[in-house]
Amino acid sequence: MLDPVVETLAAEPVATVTKVDVDADQQLAQSYGVRGVPTLVLFTDGEQAEEVVGMQGEERLRSQIERYAEW
């Protein structure tokens, strides 16, 4: 499962992490074109920067997040 990885990354101060239940908020999921679960949408400066679909390892997700993090 991706939940433990997301929880670990959410605990770090590099980025803000928010989880959305796509079943409960189908309109939001549709507005971002989510077709598969899990889908992670990365934002920078309020704009969508990247979409990651499918299971990802912690190190890969961390490096993707850090590319957009403001230092």
C-alpha positions as CSV (number, residue, x, y, z in Angstrom):
1,M,0.0,0.0,0.0
2,L,1.0,3.5,-0.6
3,D,-0.5,4.9,2.6
4,P,2.6,4.3,4.8
5,V,4.9,6.0,2.3
6,V,2.6,9.0,2.0
7,E,2.3,9.2,5.8
8,T,6.1,9.2,6.1
9,L,6.5,11.9,3.5
10,A,3.7,14.0,5.0
11,A,5.5,14.0,8.4
12,E,8.5,15.7,6.8
13,P,8.5,19.5,6.5
14,V,9.5,19.5,2.8
15,A,5.9,19.6,1.4
16,T,2.3,19.7,2.3
17,V,0.5,16.4,1.7
18,T,-3.3,16.1,1.4
19,K,-5.2,12.9,0.7
20,V,-8.5,12.8,-1.2
21,D,-11.0,10.0,-1.2
22,V,-11.9,9.8,-4.9
23,D,-15.0,7.9,-4.1
24,A,-16.3,10.6,-1.8
25,D,-15.1,13.5,-4.0
26,Q,-15.6,12.3,-7.5
27,Q,-15.9,15.8,-8.9
28,L,-12.5,16.8,-7.7
29,A,-11.0,13.6,-9.0
30,Q,-12.6,14.1,-12.4
31,S,-11.4,17.7,-12.6
32,Y,-7.8,16.4,-12.3
33,G,-8.4,13.6,-14.7
34,V,-7.8,10.9,-12.2
35,R,-8.4,7.5,-13.9
36,G,-6.4,5.2,-11.7
37,V,-5.7,4.8,-8.0
38,P,-3.3,5.7,-6.6
39,T,-2.7,9.0,-8.3
40,L,-0.5,11.7,-6.8
41,V,-0.7,15.2,-8.1
42,L,2.3,17.4,-7.4
43,F,1.9,21.2,-7.3
44,T,4.4,24.0,-7.3
45,D,3.3,27.6,-6.8
46,G,-0.3,26.6,-6.9
47,E,0.0,25.0,-10.3
48,Q,-0.1,21.3,-11.2
49,A,3.5,20.3,-11.9
50,E,3.4,16.5,-12.3
51,E,1.1,13.5,-12.0
52,V,2.3,10.2,-10.7
53,V,0.1,7.2,-11.3
54,G,0.5,3.8,-9.6
55,M,2.6,2.5,-6.8
56,Q,5.9,4.2,-6.2
57,G,8.7,3.6,-3.7
58,E,9.4,6.1,-1.0
59,E,12.8,7.2,-2.4
60,R,11.3,7.8,-5.8
61,L,8.4,9.9,-4.4
62,R,10.8,11.8,-2.2
63,S,13.0,12.8,-5.1
64,Q,10.0,13.9,-7.1
65,I,8.7,16.0,-4.3
66,E,12.1,17.5,-3.6
67,R,12.4,18.7,-7.2
68,Y,9.5,21.0,-6.6
69,A,10.2,21.9,-3.0
70,E,11.0,25.5,-2.1
71,W,14.3,25.7,-0.1
